[in-house]
Amino acid sequence: MAVPHRIVVLKLGGSSITVKSSFETLDDDMLDRVSIAVAETVDGRYRSSSTPSPSASAEGKETKDKPNANEVEDVESTDGGEGSGSKRRRSGEGDEGIREREAPARYAGTGGGGGPAFVIVHGAGSFGHHTAREYGLRGHSSPPSPSDAINGDASTEDSAEEKERRRRRAMTGLCRTRLSVTKLNRAVVSSLVSRGVNAAGISPGVTLPGLHAHGGNENGGMDLLAGAAADALRAGLVPVVHGDAALYGTHGAGILGGDTLVEGLATRIGAAMAEGSASRSIGKAKEFVVEAVFLTDVDGVFTSDPNLNPNASLLPEILIDGETGRVLAENLDAGRSTHEHDVTGGLETKLGAAAEVARNGVEVRIVKCGSDDAVRCMKGEEGARGTIVRLAS
């Protein structure tokens, strides 16, 4: 299948589609709004082959409204933010017999539509962070050293029994964290499919050889992930990758964060698509326009945390030094996340990933999830409120 000229790597912030302070709790309303926006925007070749009839849509809505034995009761938002009081749902399978709901179906069953292709990456939010923190798993920015072979403050003087205890605890943390984040991935994919998007989940941790928690490409792991995403796009699928728990060193574990995954995918997907073309010419990567859009719980990047400082100002543009990758912005306090359970670094990590993506010539937009501005960015329109991160001229 011919792939659209424009490819958008779309990052869904975990804080935007879950209630991060509440263990494994979805924000159903926000997730559905995102799914509708993707369905409205994506090229028609990535949509379902059939348009749901009004009766089928109504039946699907009735099914969703019925209690499910596998679902835990709805919980009301207590965070006091925008959308407070909206429907939130704790984790549960709850999506057996997925039905296409009443969706913007004007692109369904068409051979085109003129929209972009999407590679979707979502964070873990309240799925994963709580468990990762419990077991001491965290994000990493550099390859593991011998002392990182086992999680914790390992010492060469530790007994064999202590090293084995650390190894087992690390693997237990990895397993339980992955179990949690894959529940969220299932929910995101289910939401997209129910809106007529042919979405397929991709779990990067452990699954792909050589891809460890720091997200490096020393062993070709990130190239493999980009190749898997490219294969999905060529087949007519929207790949949905999630932040994950992954190996780190020989026997250690850590968090392979969504922002790190966006950095790796946005800087490689063009070349991965070109490598799969008939000519296998890397130069054909120029045939694709790759963009990155971060959907967050605020309007963009501010001079400081707007949730804590009412005088914080939105930065409409952030320039990146092409040689050093340095952020050329004054009065910017890119602190770490204020969420108690965050183990991946918050804005500091997000902005670092955005800067590296921009340094590679891929423009980055950071906007508020669920807003009209988010839809404008997904469509490639100008004038959206948010922050653009790009190379300095």
N, C-alpha and C positions, 0 to 999 in steps of 0.2 A: 504494500500500500504506500502511495506517495504521502510523505509527511509534510504538514504545513510549514511554510517558510519561517514562521515565528514560533519559538518554543519558550514557554514561560515556566521557570522553576518557581513554584509557589510554596512558600513556607507558612504553615498554619501554626501559630504559637500555641503551645500547650495551655497557657494561661487563658487563651481566648476561647477554646472549645471545651475546657473542663473547668471545674471549680477547684483551683489548685490547693486550697486549704482543706478540702474535704476528700478523703481517700476514695479514689476510683469513682468520681462523680462527674458525669457529662453535663455540659450545657447543651441540651438537645436543640433549643431554639437557635442558638448561634451556629451550631454545626449544620442545621438544616438550611440556614441562610447562606452559608458558604457553599453548600452543595447546590442550591438553586443558582447561585452566581456562577459556579463552574458550568452547570448545565446550560445556562443562558449564553455563556461566552465561548465554550470549547467548540472547535471545529466539528461539524456534523458527523464526520467519519468516526468520531469517538463516542457517539451516542447510540442508544439502543436502536435496533432495527425496527421496532414497532412503537407506535404512539399509543399510550394507554387511553382507553375510552373513558368518558366521564363516569360510567358505572364502575369500571375497574378502579378508577381513582377514588371514588367514594368508598368502595369496599375496602381499599387499602387503608384509607383514613380510619374507617371503623375498626379495622383489625388493630391498628396501632393504638387506638384509644382504649381497647379492651385490656384488662389486667392480664399479665402473663406470669405463669408460675415461676419462670426463671428470672424475673425482674424483681429487684428490691423496690420498695415504694418510692414515689417521687419525693424530692426534698426541695424546699424553697431556698432561694438564694438568701444568704445573710451577709454578703459582702458589702452591701450598700451601694454598689457601683451601678453604672448604667445597665439596665436590663435586670436590676434586682427584682426578685419575685418571679422571674421567668421560670419555665419548667426545667428542672434539673433532674437527672436520673442516675442513680447509682449503677455500677456495673452489673451486667447480666447478659445472658445470651440474647434473649428477647428479640431476635431478628429472624427466627425461622420463617420460611415461606416469604421471603422478601417480595414485596409488591412495588410496582412503579406507582408512585404517588402523583398527585396532581402537580405537574411540573411544567415549566416553560417548554412545550413540546414542539415548537415551531422548527427546531433543527432536527428532530428525531427522524430517522429513516432517510435522511438526505445523504448525498454523496459528498457534500462539501459544507458550505456555511460560512467560509471565509474567516473563521476564528482561529485561535492559536491551538497548538498542542500543549498540554500541561504535564509537567513532572511535579507531583505533589509530595512534599515532605512535611510531616507533622511532628511536633514535639510531644513529650510524654505528659506534661501537666501533672494532674493528680494520679495518673497511671504510671507508676514507675519511680517517681522522685521520692515518695515516702519510703518505699521498700529499699531503694538504693541507699538512702540516708541511713536507714536502720543497719545495713550491712557494710557501711563504709565505702560504697562504690561512688566514684566521682569522675568528672571529666578530666581529660589529659590533653596537653598540647604538644607533647614531644614523644618520640619513641621510647619504649620502656628500656631501662637499664637493668643490669643483673640484680640490683637491689630491689627492683620493682617486680621481681618474679612472683612474689606473693604479696597480697594486699596488706596494708598496715605498716607499722614501723618495724619492718623486718630487720633482723640483725644476723650477721654471720655467726654470732655466738648462740643463736637460738638452737634449742635441741631439735632433733628430728621430729619428736612428737609435737612440738610447738609449730614447726613449719607445716606439718600435716594438718594440724588444727586450723591454721590460717588458710591453707589451700582449700579445705573442705568448706569453710565458712564463705570464702570468696565465691566458690562455685555454687553454693546454695543461694547466695545473694544474686548471682548472675541468673540462675534459673528462675527465681521468684520475681525478679525485676522484669525479665523477658516475658514471663507469663502475664504480668500486669500490662506491659506496653502493647503486647499483641492483642489484648482485649480491646484497647483503644483503636488499634489499627483496624480490627474487624468492624468496630462501630463506624469509623470514618468511611471505610469502603462500603459498608451496608447503606449508609446515608447517601452516598454518591450513586450507587446502583439503583436505589429506590427512586432517584430523580432522573433515571435514564442515562446515566453516564457509565460507560464500560470501563470500570475501574478494577484494578487488581493490586493486592497488597504485596510488598516486597520487604522481607525482614533481613537487614544487612548483617546484624551481629551473629557470629558463629557460622552462619550460612555461607558466607563468601570467604574463601581461603585468603589469608594475608591481610584481611581488614580488621584491624584492632581498634581499641577504644580511642586512640588519639587521632584516628582518621587519616593517618599517613599512607603514602603510596609506595613505600619502600619495597613491598612484596607484590605490588600490582593489585592490591585489594580494591582500591577506589576505582581503578580502571575497570575492574570486573563489574562493579556496581553500575558505573556509567554504561557499560555494555549491556547489562540486563535491562536498564531503563530504555536504552535505544531499541533493543529488540521488542520491548513492549510497545513503544510508539509506532514502530514499523508494522506491527500486527494490528494496530487499531485499539490499543489498550492505554488507559491512563495509569501509569505506575504510581502507587501510593507507598512511599517509603517512610518508615518511622524511626525516630530516635530510639536507641536500643542499648541493651547491655551487651558488652562484647569482651572477648579475651584481651588481656593486657599483659604481655610477657608470657612466660612459659606456663605459669600456674595462676596468674593474677587475673582480675576482672576490673572493668571500669565502664564508664558511660560514653557511648558514641552518640553525641548530641545532634539534634536536628540542624542546628546552625552549622556545625562542622560538615554534615552531610550535604547541606545546600552549597557550601563552598566547594566541595569536591565535585558535585554534580554540575553546577552552573559553569564551572571552568573546564569541564570535560565532555559534556553532552554533545556539543557541536562536532568535536572530533570523533566521538563515538558514532554519531550518525554518519559522518563521512566515511569512516572505516567500513561501515556496512553497505556502502553504495557500490555500484557495479565497478567503478574505477578504483575504489579503495584509496582515493587520493585525499590526504589530509587537507590539501588546499580547498577541497569541496566543503570543509567546515564553514567557509565563508558564505555558503549558500543559505545558512541558517542564522537567523537573528535570535540570539539567546538573551533573555532578560530574567531578572530575579525580583520577585515581589514578596516581601515579608508582611504577613498580616499579624498585627500585635494587638494588645489591649489598650493602646494609646494611639494618638494621631500620627506619631512619627518619633523622631529623635528630638528631645528637648535639652535645654542647657543643663537641667537637672531633673530629677524624678518629679513629674507633674502631680503624682499622687501624694507626694510629701511637701512639695513646694508650689503653692498657688501662683507664684511669680515666675515660674519656669517658662521660658519662651521656646516655641517650636523653631527648629532649624530647617528651613525649606530645602537647603542644599548643603551637602558636605563634600568637600573635594579631597581627593586622595593623591598623594605624591606617587607618581608612577615608578620611581626608582626605589624608594624606601618603603612604600606602603603606609607611610605615616598619615594620620588623619590631620588635615589642615583646617582645624576649627578651634577658635578661641572660646573660652568660657564654657567648655563642655565638660561636664562631670559624668563620665560613663562608668558609674559605679556598678558593683555587682548586684545581683537580684536581691530584692527585699523580701521575697517569698521564703519563708522559714525552711521549706523542704527542697528548695532548688539546689541541685548539685551540678549544674552546668554553667553557671556564671552570669546569667541574665544579659543585660544590655552590653556589658563589657565584651562578652563572647560574641554576641550578635553583631556588634559593630565591627569587631575584628574580622569576622567572617565576611561581612559586607564589604569591608575595605579590601580584602584580598580578592574577592570576586570583581570589584570595580577595577582593581589594579590589573586584572586580566582582560579588561575591556568590556566587561558585562555590566550594564547599568543596573543599579539596585534601587528599588522604591520600597519605602517602609511606610505603611498606612494602617489605619484602624480596621480591624476585622469586623465584617458585617456592615460596613458603611458604604454609601454610594461612591465614595472616593476609592474604596477598594475595588469596586466593580470597574470604575474608570481605568484604574491601573491595569487590571486584568485584561481589559479590552485594548490597552495601548493608547488610551486617550490622554491628552494633556489637561492641565489645570486642576488636577486632584490635590486636595490638601494632604500633606504628608512630607516626607523627606526623601530627596533623591541623593544617592551616593554615586559619584562618578569621578573619573580621572580628571585631574587638573589639566587644563590646556597648556 
